Every structure is written in C-alpha cells, then in structure tokens.
C-alpha cells in the first residue's frame, strides 16, 4: 500500500504569539472548550505513551478524566501493561489530536498515583457495568476465550447484586504532571505553528516557538 501521494492542506486557523495564553493549562482549556463546542467525538480521548524499564515504548488511547492547574488525570488498572510500566518508569507522554480543528497538543511529564479517596470518588461515579468490569477484567492478561470474561461478569453481577461495589485494590487513578506542553496548529505547506511551554522550577513556564 503506497500512501506517498496522500496530501492535505491545513488552513483553518493560526496560532500567533499574541493569542496564546501565558499559562499552558489556560491554553489547553481554551482549545478543549473549542473542541467540545465543535461537537467532536470524544475530545477527551488521548494517546498515552509509556515505557518499560528498558525504554521500550507502548501507546494506547485512554480518556482524560480530570484536569487541574498542574496535571492531567486518567484511571486504569495498576496491573495493566501501562500500570506495570509506570511502576518502573513513572514518566509518560500524552497526545490530543482534534482533526476537525487541525490541532494537536503534546504533553510529557512525570506520573504519580492519585490517592485512594480521589480514585474511589471517581470509581463510584462509574456505571455499574463499568465497575463490575473493573473486577472481571484482569487487564492485559491472556484470555483463553471471551466466554471466560463473560462468565466472570455474570458471577460478579450476581455477587454484587443489591450491594455497593467496592473499588478493586489494583485499580485507580494517575496524574501526569507536565514539564513540557506543546500546542500544534496545522498551517498550509506544512509550515505549522508550534508553541512549546517548558516548566522551569525557578521561573515557571517558559514559552517558545518551534520550527515546524
């Protein structure tokens, strides 16, 4: 399959220095709000890249479940591949891609587990099926067949019927605390706008423009 002739011009918007917020989290919220206003499907979907102790990377799509003044939050099983990799290498990269707006945001930083109280608050807000699924799925482990998973779901549904479903001990949240956030706006002739923020422990966020 040859894709060399695939072409697309990006010309919907620009990212000039005067319009960029001084704080990258303010800029992210601005763009995220615009993605929601454009009714994009799941604008909170993001690529999460992790790496094992030897530096071998892996990536997958997860959902952003929270953002504050200094971090991006997601939830998963600690026993999943990403959970195991974060245990030995607590750093990650995130990518948000909003195709209809010709924009992406790249985030890199260190990762911390959320406290149990915060994870529990989110867990109890999930639909019952998702809570049971967190118990039934031994995430990233081999399954002999799908029927095995469906049997576990059925057994747990009976077990938890009429009771509050507890949070699995191996399940919870993470926060990605960025040291770098880049905003990318597609432009014609591949001369894209790229504004990067880097965190300086003394002076705070430092902003610069990158060559496309």
N, CA and C of each residue as an Amber inpcrd file, in Angstrom:
protein
   636
   0.8470000  -1.1930000   0.0000000   0.0000000   0.0000000   0.0000000
   0.8830000   1.2430000   0.0000000   0.7240000   2.0590000  -0.9890000
   1.5310000   3.2610000  -1.1340000   0.6900000   4.4780000  -0.7500000
   1.1170000   5.1900000   0.2560000   0.3920000   6.3730000   0.7260000
   1.1460000   7.6660000   0.4490000   2.1870000   7.5650000  -0.3600000
   3.0550000   8.7240000  -0.5770000   2.3250000   9.8980000  -1.2190000
   1.2700000   9.6140000  -1.9750000   0.5780000  10.6930000  -2.6810000
  -0.5680000  11.2990000  -1.8840000  -0.7880000  10.8220000  -0.6780000
  -1.8550000  11.4070000   0.1380000  -1.4430000  12.8290000   0.5420000
  -2.2980000  13.7930000   0.2880000  -1.9820000  15.1900000   0.5960000
  -3.1770000  15.8720000   1.2370000  -2.8960000  16.7920000   2.1240000
  -3.9470000  17.6010000   2.7330000  -3.3400000  18.9220000   3.1440000
  -4.0400000  20.0030000   2.8350000  -3.6010000  21.3180000   3.2730000
  -4.3210000  21.6870000   4.5750000  -3.5660000  22.2470000   5.5130000
  -4.1350000  22.6970000   6.7820000  -4.2450000  24.2230000   6.7290000
  -5.4720000  24.7220000   6.8220000  -5.6280000  26.1690000   6.6280000
  -6.7830000  26.7610000   7.4320000  -7.2020000  26.0800000   8.4860000
  -8.3850000  26.5350000   9.2120000  -8.0970000  27.6340000  10.2200000
  -6.8670000  27.6760000  10.7490000  -6.5770000  28.6470000  11.8100000
  -5.0850000  28.8680000  11.9000000  -4.7230000  29.8390000  12.7360000
  -3.3180000  30.1320000  13.0210000  -3.1430000  30.1940000  14.5330000
  -1.9070000  30.0550000  14.9630000  -1.5820000  30.1740000  16.3870000
  -0.4760000  31.2130000  16.5140000  -0.9030000  32.4700000  16.6630000
   0.0990000  33.5340000  16.7680000   0.4240000  33.8000000  18.2320000
   1.5900000  34.3540000  18.4640000   2.0890000  34.5330000  19.8260000
   1.1740000  35.4220000  20.6650000   0.5530000  36.4000000  20.0450000
  -0.2790000  37.3300000  20.7940000  -1.5430000  36.6800000  21.3350000
  -1.9950000  35.6040000  20.6930000  -3.2580000  34.9870000  21.1010000
  -3.0760000  33.8360000  22.0860000  -1.8370000  33.4150000  22.3290000
  -1.5930000  32.2710000  23.2020000  -1.6180000  32.7130000  24.6580000
  -2.2750000  31.9370000  25.5070000  -2.3260000  32.2490000  26.9320000
  -0.9300000  32.1440000  27.5480000  -0.7190000  32.8550000  28.6420000
   0.5730000  32.8040000  29.3200000   0.7800000  31.4870000  30.0570000
  -0.3080000  30.8440000  30.4280000  -0.2350000  29.5670000  31.1440000
  -0.7350000  28.4570000  30.2220000   0.0210000  27.3620000  30.0760000
  -0.3890000  26.3170000  29.1250000  -1.6950000  25.6320000  29.5090000
  -2.0090000  25.5670000  30.8020000  -3.2750000  24.9500000  31.1980000
  -4.4540000  25.8230000  30.7930000  -4.2760000  27.1400000  30.8380000
  -5.3220000  28.0370000  30.3330000  -5.4970000  27.8510000  28.8260000
  -4.3840000  27.7100000  28.1170000  -4.4510000  27.5000000  26.6700000
  -5.1070000  26.1640000  26.3530000  -4.7700000  25.1320000  27.1250000
  -5.3750000  23.8230000  26.8940000  -6.8820000  23.8870000  27.0960000
  -7.3220000  24.5080000  28.1700000  -8.7630000  24.6150000  28.4220000
  -9.4680000  25.3670000  27.2940000  -8.8140000  26.3990000  26.7920000
  -9.3970000  27.1710000  25.6950000  -9.6050000  26.2760000  24.4780000
  -8.5650000  25.5220000  24.1150000  -8.6790000  24.6320000  22.9660000
  -9.6540000  23.4850000  23.2340000  -9.6490000  22.9590000  24.4390000
 -10.5540000  21.8670000  24.7590000 -12.0070000  22.3360000  24.6670000
 -12.2790000  23.5260000  25.1790000 -13.6280000  24.0800000  25.0810000
 -14.0560000  24.2380000  23.6260000 -13.1230000  24.6500000  22.7760000
 -13.4420000  24.8090000  21.3560000 -13.6850000  23.4490000  20.6950000
 -12.9500000  22.4280000  21.1270000 -13.1690000  21.0760000  20.6020000
 -14.5480000  20.5710000  21.0140000 -14.9540000  20.8550000  22.2460000
 -16.2930000  20.4540000  22.6900000 -17.3710000  21.2330000  21.9410000
 -17.1420000  22.5320000  21.7670000 -18.1230000  23.3650000  21.0640000
 -18.3010000  22.9030000  19.6180000 -17.2280000  22.3560000  19.0300000
 -17.2960000  21.8420000  17.6580000 -17.9520000  20.4660000  17.5950000
 -18.3440000  19.9480000  18.7680000 -19.0110000  18.6530000  18.8830000
 -18.1790000  17.5250000  18.2770000 -16.8850000  17.5630000  18.5500000
 -16.0180000  16.4800000  18.1070000 -16.2990000  15.2340000  18.9430000
 -16.1950000  14.0550000  18.3460000 -16.4260000  12.8280000  19.1160000
 -15.2910000  12.6120000  20.1220000 -15.6410000  12.5130000  21.3840000
 -14.6910000  12.2530000  22.4630000 -13.4380000  13.1440000  22.3940000
 -13.5990000  14.4290000  22.5640000 -12.4240000  15.3030000  22.5510000
 -11.4560000  15.0240000  23.6970000 -11.9220000  14.2750000  24.7100000
 -11.0580000  13.9480000  25.8490000 -10.2620000  12.6590000  25.6200000
 -10.3920000  12.0640000  24.4360000  -9.5660000  10.9050000  24.1070000
  -8.1330000  11.3530000  23.8560000  -7.1820000  10.5960000  24.3880000
  -5.7700000  10.9740000  24.2500000  -4.9190000   9.7270000  24.1180000
  -3.8470000   9.8480000  23.3600000  -2.8490000   8.7870000  23.3060000
  -1.9690000   8.8910000  24.5480000  -1.8170000   7.7750000  25.2440000
  -0.9240000   7.6940000  26.4090000   0.2360000   6.7800000  26.0550000
   1.4410000   7.3160000  26.0880000   2.6400000   6.5290000  25.8090000
   3.4320000   6.3350000  27.0960000   3.8130000   5.0800000  27.3500000
   4.6480000   4.7430000  28.4990000   5.8280000   3.9200000  27.9990000
   6.7410000   3.6140000  28.8820000   7.8970000   2.7970000  28.5030000
   8.2870000   1.9210000  29.6830000   8.8260000   0.7420000  29.3690000
   9.2430000  -0.1560000  30.4410000  10.6260000   0.2230000  30.9560000
  11.1660000  -0.5880000  31.8360000  12.4520000  -0.2710000  32.4620000
  13.5920000  -0.2150000  31.4490000  13.4300000  -0.9050000  30.3170000
  14.4610000  -0.9030000  29.2700000  14.2330000   0.1880000  28.2290000
  13.2030000   0.9970000  28.4260000  12.9330000   2.0820000  27.4940000
  12.0990000   1.7010000  26.2910000  11.5520000   0.4750000  26.2670000
  10.7120000   0.0570000  25.1450000   9.3240000   0.6670000  25.3090000
   8.8740000   1.4380000  24.3230000   7.6160000   2.1780000  24.4830000
   6.3850000   1.3570000  24.1230000   5.2640000   1.7990000  24.6370000
   3.9610000   1.2950000  24.2120000   2.9800000   2.4530000  24.2850000
   1.9380000   2.4050000  23.4750000   0.9740000   3.5040000  23.4250000
  -0.4190000   2.9570000  23.2190000  -1.4080000   3.7060000  23.7220000
  -2.7980000   3.3390000  23.5830000  -3.6670000   4.5770000  23.7900000
  -4.9330000   4.5020000  23.4180000  -5.8580000   5.6010000  23.6430000
  -6.5560000   5.4030000  24.9890000  -6.5550000   6.4230000  25.8250000
  -7.3110000   6.4270000  27.0750000  -8.1060000   7.7340000  27.1270000
  -8.9300000   7.8770000  28.1570000  -9.7620000   9.0660000  28.2750000
  -9.2910000   9.9570000  29.4120000  -9.1510000  11.2360000  29.1230000
  -8.8550000  12.2240000  30.1480000 -10.0710000  12.3290000  31.0640000
  -9.8350000  12.2080000  32.3790000 -10.9430000  12.2480000  33.3250000
 -10.8560000  13.4160000  34.2970000  -9.8640000  14.2530000  34.1560000
  -9.7660000  15.4130000  35.0160000  -8.5560000  16.2460000  34.6540000
  -8.6420000  17.5420000  34.9610000  -7.5140000  18.4470000  34.7560000
  -7.5970000  19.5280000  35.8170000  -6.4520000  19.8420000  36.4070000
  -6.4010000  20.9360000  37.3740000  -5.3160000  21.9110000  36.9440000
  -4.7810000  22.6710000  37.8700000  -3.7960000  23.6820000  37.5000000
  -2.4210000  23.0960000  37.1790000  -2.2210000  21.8130000  37.4430000
  -0.8740000  21.2830000  37.1960000  -0.8240000  19.8510000  36.6930000
  -1.9650000  19.2200000  36.3880000  -1.8860000  17.8280000  35.9610000
  -3.0920000  17.3980000  35.1390000  -2.8940000  16.2760000  34.4060000
  -3.9270000  15.6100000  33.6270000  -4.1880000  14.2510000  34.2800000
  -5.4510000  13.8580000  34.4150000  -5.8130000  12.6830000  35.2050000
  -6.4700000  11.6170000  34.3300000  -6.0890000  10.3570000  34.5580000
  -6.7660000   9.2170000  33.9330000  -6.7910000   8.0670000  34.9310000
  -7.6170000   7.0490000  34.6350000  -7.7840000   5.9030000  35.5270000
  -7.5700000   4.6060000  34.7650000  -7.0690000   3.5940000  35.4910000
  -6.8310000   2.2960000  34.8590000  -6.5130000   1.2650000  35.9270000
  -6.2430000   0.0590000  35.4880000  -5.7810000  -0.9940000  36.3890000
  -4.2750000  -0.8610000  36.5900000  -3.8460000  -0.9580000  37.8320000
  -2.4070000  -0.9140000  38.1140000  -1.6980000  -2.1460000  37.5410000
  -2.4740000  -3.2230000  37.2820000  -1.8750000  -4.4550000  36.7630000
  -1.8240000  -4.4760000  35.2400000  -2.3820000  -3.4640000  34.5990000
  -2.3230000  -3.3880000  33.1400000  -0.8900000  -3.1540000  32.6830000
  -0.6650000  -3.2640000  31.3970000   0.6890000  -3.0210000  30.8870000
   1.1480000  -1.6090000  31.2200000   0.2750000  -0.6250000  31.0160000
   0.6750000   0.7460000  31.3250000   0.9300000   0.9140000  32.8120000
   0.1140000   0.2530000  33.6520000   0.3250000   0.3360000  35.0900000
   1.6570000  -0.2660000  35.5070000   1.9980000  -1.4080000  34.9270000
   3.2870000  -2.0460000  35.2450000   4.4540000  -1.1940000  34.7740000
   4.2900000  -0.5960000  33.5890000   5.3860000   0.2420000  33.0770000
   5.5470000   1.5060000  33.9170000   4.4410000   2.0990000  34.3340000
   4.5380000   3.3070000  35.1590000   5.1330000   3.0070000  36.5310000
   4.9920000   1.7640000  36.9960000   5.5690000   1.3950000  38.2930000
   7.0880000   1.4210000  38.2550000   7.6630000   1.0950000  37.0980000
   9.1280000   1.0460000  36.9960000   9.7000000   2.2720000  36.3000000
   8.8490000   2.9960000  35.5630000   9.3020000   4.1750000  34.8250000
   8.1770000   5.2090000  34.8640000   8.0970000   5.9940000  35.9510000
   6.9470000   6.8800000  36.1580000   6.9930000   8.1620000  35.3420000
   7.0940000   8.0050000  34.0410000   7.0500000   9.1310000  33.1080000
   6.1690000   8.7370000  31.9270000   5.5210000   9.7180000  31.3190000
   4.5980000   9.4110000  30.2240000   4.5050000  10.5830000  29.2650000
   3.9360000  10.2910000  28.1020000   3.6180000  11.3210000  27.1110000
   2.1480000  11.1750000  26.7370000   1.4990000  12.3120000  26.5130000
   0.1080000  12.3440000  26.0780000   0.0350000  13.0900000  24.7480000
  -0.9020000  12.6810000  23.8900000  -1.1810000  13.4280000  22.6660000
  -2.6940000  13.5330000  22.5050000  -3.1810000  14.7460000  22.3650000
  -4.5660000  15.0040000  21.9840000  -4.5550000  15.4230000  20.5140000
  -5.4300000  14.8160000  19.7190000  -5.4920000  15.1740000  18.2980000
  -6.9290000  15.4770000  17.9370000  -7.1790000  16.7210000  17.5440000
  -8.5060000  17.1710000  17.1580000  -8.4750000  17.4790000  15.6610000
  -8.7320000  16.4440000  14.8760000  -8.5560000  16.5030000  13.4320000
  -9.3850000  17.6140000  12.7870000 -10.6420000  17.7480000  13.1830000
 -11.5140000  18.7290000  12.5390000 -11.0340000  20.1570000  12.7490000
 -10.2690000  20.3790000  13.8100000  -9.7170000  21.7110000  14.0900000
  -8.2600000  21.8360000  13.6580000  -7.7160000  20.7260000  13.1240000
  -6.3160000  20.6970000  12.6750000  -5.3700000  21.0800000  13.8120000
  -5.5950000  20.4590000  14.9660000  -4.8070000  20.7820000  16.1570000
  -4.3750000  19.5180000  16.8920000  -3.2360000  19.6220000  17.5440000
  -2.8440000  18.6000000  18.4910000  -2.1230000  19.2560000  19.6680000
  -2.1540000  18.5650000  20.7900000  -1.4370000  19.0040000  21.9890000
  -0.5970000  17.8410000  22.4660000   0.6850000  18.0980000  22.6990000
   1.6100000  17.0770000  23.1950000   2.0290000  17.4360000  24.6080000
   2.0260000  16.4210000  25.4870000   2.3610000  16.6140000  26.8970000
   3.3760000  15.5590000  27.3090000   4.4210000  15.9560000  28.0160000
   5.3450000  14.9850000  28.6070000   5.5860000  15.3770000  30.0580000
   5.7430000  14.3690000  30.9130000   5.9810000  14.6770000  32.3130000
   6.0560000  13.4340000  33.1770000   6.1810000  13.6630000  34.4680000
   6.2320000  12.5540000  35.4190000   4.8170000  12.1820000  35.8380000
   4.6880000  10.9730000  36.3840000   3.3750000  10.4340000  36.7020000
   3.3280000  10.0060000  38.1660000   2.2310000  10.3310000  38.8250000
   2.0010000   9.9180000  40.2040000   0.6370000   9.2390000  40.2980000
   0.5130000   8.2950000  41.2370000  -0.8010000   7.7290000  41.5270000
  -1.6360000   8.7360000  42.3170000  -2.9260000   8.7330000  42.0720000
  -3.8370000   9.5240000  42.8800000  -4.0700000   8.8260000  44.2180000
  -4.4750000   9.5810000  45.2150000  -4.7930000   8.9690000  46.4970000
  -6.0640000   8.1420000  46.3690000  -6.2420000   7.1970000  47.2800000
  -7.3690000   6.2660000  47.2000000  -8.7160000   6.9700000  47.2760000
  -8.8040000   8.0120000  48.1000000 -10.0830000   8.7180000  48.2530000
 -10.5360000   9.3260000  46.9360000  -9.5990000   9.9240000  46.1980000
  -9.9460000  10.5230000  44.9050000 -10.3400000   9.4520000  43.8950000
  -9.5820000   8.3390000  43.8780000  -9.9120000   7.2440000  42.9630000
 -11.2760000   6.6550000  43.2920000 -11.5640000   6.4990000  44.5760000
 -12.8550000   5.9390000  44.9900000 -14.0050000   6.8550000  44.5820000
 -13.8240000   8.1530000  44.7460000 -14.8700000   9.1010000  44.3670000
 -15.2180000   8.9620000  42.8900000 -14.1870000   8.7970000  42.0550000
 -14.4580000   8.6050000  40.6280000 -15.0590000   7.2260000  40.3660000
 -14.5180000   6.1860000  41.0040000 -14.9770000   4.8190000  40.7460000
 -16.4650000   4.6840000  41.0230000 -16.9430000   5.2570000  42.1150000
 -18.3490000   5.0980000  42.4790000 -19.2700000   5.8950000  41.5500000
 -18.6910000   6.8210000  40.7490000 -19.4970000   7.5790000  39.7910000
 -19.6780000   6.8270000  38.4730000 -18.9310000   5.7360000  38.2800000
 -18.9980000   4.9950000  37.0180000 -20.2820000   4.1700000  36.9400000
 -20.7380000   3.8640000  35.7310000 -21.8890000   2.9620000  35.5930000
 -21.6030000   1.6120000  36.2430000 -22.6520000   0.9340000  36.6940000
 -22.4800000  -0.3420000  37.3890000 -21.7170000  -1.3390000  36.5200000
 -22.0330000  -1.3770000  35.2260000 -21.3460000  -2.3150000  34.3460000
 -19.8450000  -2.0750000  34.2860000 -19.4550000  -0.8130000  34.3110000
 -18.0300000  -0.4890000  34.2730000 -17.3500000  -0.8760000  35.5770000
 -18.0520000  -0.7090000  36.6990000 -17.4730000  -1.0960000  37.9940000
 -17.2880000  -2.6110000  38.0720000 -18.2990000  -3.3490000  37.6040000
 -18.1530000  -4.8080000  37.5780000 -17.0480000  -5.2130000  36.6150000
 -16.9720000  -4.5190000  35.4750000 -15.9250000  -4.8310000  34.5060000
 -14.5270000  -4.6580000  35.0630000 -14.3570000  -3.6700000  35.9540000
 -13.0360000  -3.4560000  36.5590000 -12.6130000  -4.6450000  37.4150000
 -13.5910000  -5.3200000  38.0180000 -13.2950000  -6.5320000  38.7810000
 -13.0940000  -7.7330000  37.8590000 -13.9080000  -7.8130000  36.8180000
 -13.8930000  -9.0030000  35.9580000 -12.6670000  -9.0840000  35.0670000
 -12.1850000  -7.9300000  34.6160000 -11.0790000  -7.9180000  33.6560000
  -9.7310000  -7.8700000  34.3630000  -8.9160000  -8.8640000  34.1100000
  -7.5210000  -8.8440000  34.5490000  -6.7240000  -8.2030000  33.4130000
  -6.7490000  -6.8940000  33.3740000  -6.3400000  -6.1410000  32.1930000
  -4.9420000  -6.4960000  31.7220000  -4.8310000  -6.7060000  30.4230000
  -3.5830000  -7.0190000  29.7020000  -3.1340000  -8.4770000  29.8680000
  -3.8680000  -9.2900000  30.6440000  -3.5280000 -10.7110000  30.7690000
  -4.2380000 -11.5050000  29.6780000  -3.6710000 -12.6670000  29.3320000
  -4.2450000 -13.5040000  28.2850000  -5.5860000 -14.0980000  28.7190000
  -6.5260000 -14.1600000  27.7810000  -7.8130000 -14.8290000  27.9670000
  -7.8680000 -16.0380000  27.0440000  -8.3350000 -17.1730000  27.5720000
  -8.4850000 -18.3480000  26.7200000  -9.5570000 -18.0930000  25.6630000
 -10.6380000 -17.4050000  26.0650000 -11.7300000 -17.0730000  25.1620000
 -12.5790000 -15.9890000  25.8050000 -13.3680000 -15.2860000  24.9980000
 -14.2010000 -14.2180000  25.5500000 -15.2180000 -14.7430000  26.5560000
 -15.6640000 -15.9830000  26.3420000 -16.6450000 -16.5690000  27.2480000
 -16.1460000 -16.5900000  28.6920000 -14.8400000 -16.7190000  28.8550000
 -14.2600000 -16.7110000  30.2000000 -14.5320000 -15.3680000  30.8910000
 -14.3400000 -14.2740000  30.1550000 -14.6070000 -12.9470000  30.6940000
 -16.0930000 -12.7710000  30.9870000 -16.9330000 -13.2330000  30.0790000
 -18.3760000 -13.0880000  30.2590000 -18.8700000 -13.8890000  31.4510000
 -18.2620000 -15.0490000  31.7210000 -18.6330000 -15.8360000  32.9100000
 -18.2990000 -15.0630000  34.1790000 -17.1110000 -14.4300000  34.1990000
 -16.7210000 -13.6640000  35.3850000 -17.6790000 -12.4950000  35.6100000
 -18.0640000 -11.8300000  34.5220000 -19.0100000 -10.7140000  34.6450000
 -20.3280000 -11.2010000  35.2330000 -20.8230000 -12.3300000  34.7310000
 -22.0920000 -12.8690000  35.2300000 -21.9970000 -13.2430000  36.7050000
 -20.8890000 -13.8720000  37.1000000 -20.7090000 -14.2650000  38.5020000
 -20.6470000 -13.0470000  39.4130000 -19.9110000 -12.0230000  38.9940000
 -19.7700000 -10.8230000  39.8130000 -21.0700000 -10.0190000  39.8660000
 -21.8290000 -10.0400000  38.7720000 -23.1150000  -9.3440000  38.7660000
 -24.0340000  -9.9450000  39.8260000 -24.0350000 -11.2850000  39.9320000
 -24.8400000 -11.9420000  40.9700000 -24.2920000 -11.6460000  42.3600000
 -22.9640000 -11.6750000  42.4830000 -22.3370000 -11.4630000  43.7920000
 -22.6000000 -10.0670000  44.3380000 -22.5510000  -9.0480000  43.4580000
 -22.6910000  -7.6660000  43.9100000 -24.1330000  -7.1470000  43.8580000
 -25.0640000  -7.9930000  43.4580000 -26.4420000  -7.5310000  43.3050000
 -26.9740000  -6.9310000  44.6130000 -27.4570000  -5.7130000  44.5320000
 -28.0340000  -5.0410000  45.6930000 -27.0270000  -4.4900000  46.6740000
 -25.7450000  -4.6020000  46.3690000 -24.6980000  -4.1300000  47.2870000
 -23.8620000  -3.0550000  46.6050000 -23.1930000  -2.2460000  47.4310000
 -22.2740000  -1.2570000  46.8630000 -21.0310000  -1.9870000  46.3660000
 -20.6380000  -1.6950000  45.1500000 -19.4930000  -2.3860000  44.5470000
 -18.2170000  -1.6990000  44.9930000 -17.3330000  -2.4090000  45.7000000
 -16.0880000  -1.7790000  46.1480000 -15.1260000  -1.5780000  44.9900000
 -14.1450000  -0.7160000  45.2010000 -13.1190000  -0.4820000  44.1780000
 -12.0620000  -1.5800000  44.2720000 -11.7070000  -2.2050000  43.1530000
 -10.6430000  -3.2200000  43.2010000  -9.3450000  -2.6250000  43.7420000
  -8.6140000  -3.3760000  44.5420000  -7.3830000  -2.8380000  45.1330000
  -6.3120000  -2.4960000  44.1030000  -6.4000000  -3.1120000  42.9160000
  -5.3810000  -2.8710000  41.8880000  -5.8620000  -1.8670000  40.8490000
  -6.8300000  -1.0460000  41.1950000  -7.4070000  -0.0990000  40.2430000
  -7.3600000   1.3020000  40.8330000  -7.1100000   2.3120000  39.9850000
  -7.0990000   3.6760000  40.5000000  -6.6370000   4.6800000  39.4590000
  -6.3570000   5.8850000  39.9270000  -6.0350000   6.9850000  39.0320000
  -4.5740000   7.3780000  39.0390000  -4.2010000   8.0670000  37.9750000
  -2.8630000   8.6390000  37.8290000  -2.9980000  10.1040000  37.4330000
  -2.0060000  10.8650000  37.7870000  -1.9220000  12.2430000  37.3110000
  -0.5890000  12.4430000  36.5980000  -0.6650000  13.0060000  35.4000000
   0.5370000  13.3460000  34.6320000   0.8520000  14.8050000  34.9150000
   2.0110000  15.0540000  35.4940000   2.4370000  16.4060000  35.8640000
   3.4530000  16.8680000  34.8240000   3.0540000  17.7470000  33.9150000
   3.9030000  18.0480000  32.7580000   5.1400000  18.8800000  33.1100000
   6.1990000  18.5900000  32.3850000   7.3300000  19.5130000  32.3480000
   7.4100000  20.1810000  30.9820000   6.5720000  19.6870000  30.0340000
   6.5410000  20.2840000  28.7010000   5.1600000  20.0750000  28.0860000
   4.6060000  21.1290000  27.4810000   3.3390000  21.0600000  26.7560000
   3.5090000  21.8210000  25.4460000   3.1680000  21.1690000  24.3460000
   3.2880000  21.8120000  23.0300000   1.9380000  21.8850000  22.3410000
   1.6350000  23.0470000  21.7780000   0.4090000  23.2620000  21.0150000
   0.7610000  23.3640000  19.5350000   0.0820000  22.5600000  18.7300000
   0.3650000  22.4540000  17.2870000  -0.8830000  22.8280000  16.5160000
  -0.7400000  23.7810000  15.6210000  -1.8400000  24.1830000  14.7410000
  -1.4020000  23.9680000  13.3090000  -2.1620000  23.1780000  12.5660000
  -1.8110000  22.9280000  11.1770000  -1.8770000  24.2010000  10.3420000
  -0.8990000  24.3530000   9.4340000  -0.8520000  25.5150000   8.5430000
  -0.5160000  25.0490000   7.1320000  -0.7860000  25.8820000   6.1090000
  -0.5050000  25.4810000   4.7290000   0.9700000  25.1710000   4.4860000
   1.1950000  24.3090000   3.5170000   2.5430000  23.9300000   3.0680000
   3.3900000  23.3300000   4.1820000   2.7400000  22.7350000   5.1560000
   3.4190000  22.0800000   6.2890000   4.2160000  23.0710000   7.1460000
   3.9140000  24.3540000   7.0360000   4.5820000  25.3690000   7.8590000
   3.7430000  25.6090000   9.1160000   3.6300000  24.5540000   9.8990000
   2.7260000  24.5580000  11.0390000   3.2090000  25.4870000  12.1560000
   2.2440000  25.9370000  12.9670000   2.5640000  26.6940000  14.1770000
   2.7840000  25.7210000  15.3270000   3.8910000  25.8940000  16.0460000
   4.1960000  25.0590000  17.2050000   4.6670000  25.9650000  18.3430000
   3.8830000  26.0090000  19.4050000   4.2420000  26.7940000  20.5870000
   4.4840000  25.8230000  21.7350000   5.6750000  25.8840000  22.3010000
   6.0490000  24.9570000  23.3690000   6.2150000  25.7020000  24.6950000
   5.6770000  25.1220000  25.7370000   5.8860000  25.5970000  27.1030000
   6.7680000  24.5940000  27.8320000   7.8180000  25.0970000  28.4810000
   8.6620000  24.2530000  29.3220000   8.6600000  24.8000000  30.7410000
   8.5250000  23.8700000  31.7010000   8.4730000  24.2850000  33.0990000
   9.8780000  24.5030000  33.6460000  10.1100000  25.6730000  34.1900000
  11.3580000  25.9870000  34.8790000  11.0520000  26.0410000  36.3710000
  11.7890000  25.2700000  37.1680000  11.4790000  25.1790000  38.5910000
  11.6460000  26.5000000  39.3200000  12.3910000  27.4250000  38.7220000
  12.6300000  28.7210000  39.3680000  11.6970000  29.7990000  38.8350000
  11.5470000  29.8590000  37.5250000  10.8190000  30.9780000  36.9130000
   9.4420000  30.5960000  36.3770000   9.0610000  29.3280000  36.4710000
   7.7550000  28.9100000  35.9750000   7.7900000  28.5310000  34.5010000
   6.6610000  28.6430000  33.8260000   6.5600000  28.2250000  32.4350000
   7.2690000  29.1970000  31.4950000   8.1040000  28.6280000  30.6150000
   8.8130000  29.4060000  29.6020000   8.2560000  29.0180000  28.2340000
   7.8960000  30.0140000  27.4370000   7.2560000  29.7640000  26.1550000
   8.1960000  30.0590000  25.0000000   8.1090000  29.2210000  23.9600000
   8.9160000  29.4630000  22.7560000   8.2290000  28.8690000  21.5430000
   8.6130000  29.3650000  20.3790000   8.0690000  28.8630000  19.1090000
   9.0730000  27.8880000  18.4970000   8.5700000  26.7380000  18.0380000
   9.4110000  25.7310000  17.4060000   9.2560000  25.7680000  15.8970000
  10.3100000  25.4300000  15.2130000  10.2420000  25.3000000  13.7710000
   9.3530000  24.1210000  13.4120000   8.5290000  24.2300000  12.3700000
   7.6230000  23.1320000  12.0250000   8.3770000  21.9230000  11.4720000
